[in-house]
Amino acid sequence: MRTTGRCSSPRTGRRGSSTWNKNLADLEAWGLSANRKALLEVNVSVPRGGGVIIGRGVPTSWLTSGKPVSWTNVPVDGGRRIGFTLTRDGNKVSLSVTGDPGGPVALSLPAFVDDIVSTTAGTVDNASGTVTLPKGTSKVTVTVGDLEASRITGAQSTAGHYTFGRPTDQVRRYQTFTAGENTRLDGVRVSLRRIGGTGQSPVTVSLYRTSGLKPTGSPLATTTIPASAVGTKETVVKAALGYDGLVDGADYAVVLGQRTPGGPAYEWATSGQRGVQGFGKDTGSGWTPEPALGDAWLTAETSRPAQR
């Protein structure tokens, strides 16, 4: 994907006359302002305290497509504007930034999570898949172990937190995702925190088929996350949720609950904005979609089973 202007929407069409314009990506320039804003936020966000975060929601397929991911004239804090380009060469991902971000630049890609081998600049947080460049550094090349590994991501930013693990109303929470060509689910990562004191029981993690972007039927697979693995502040934890039989293009739901619902419970981080996929809760009497709350922080890790 390659675009110019402040943002663009994911439709083809003629170029508009406003400052939102398109180039090479066949993305329509005007109309659908919400979609434009959502697409921009996938690529770049501005944290509190200045600087920018680049790439947090960029799918690995964009990097492996052979085309650069490029934006220009992106507004950030203090009236500043930046541009940036992401390119891929084998297992190396390079970032080049122009303009003044007003602080450090964090390159945070789903493809980097637990897979960064080396970087030419900055500091590495392998658990979150982030390389942070000090102010004034405009270029970096990051080497990863396996860029072709498939990671299906939901929201990777946090603006809200929603409870699950209660005896009623907020019994469980679910987030949907769409499977790709890989047929095996190897595990999922979620961002959680404990609330209401101590004494939580383990988090239950289940995979369901969906109907109308809600879980349906019996779980396809289930595992748990120990309560001790989740902190009182946001904690990204991995659940070894394995399932062999994903169907390309089909929607699935990851469902989180608590083995023994109670007062001490959990919260799942969400984007806090209108969701792209499906997010909702189990009230104890049925599934209730809550798309206005955004998408939950979720990464589904998939692969192709070895041929027998």
Disulfide bonds with the S-S distance in Angstrom:
none
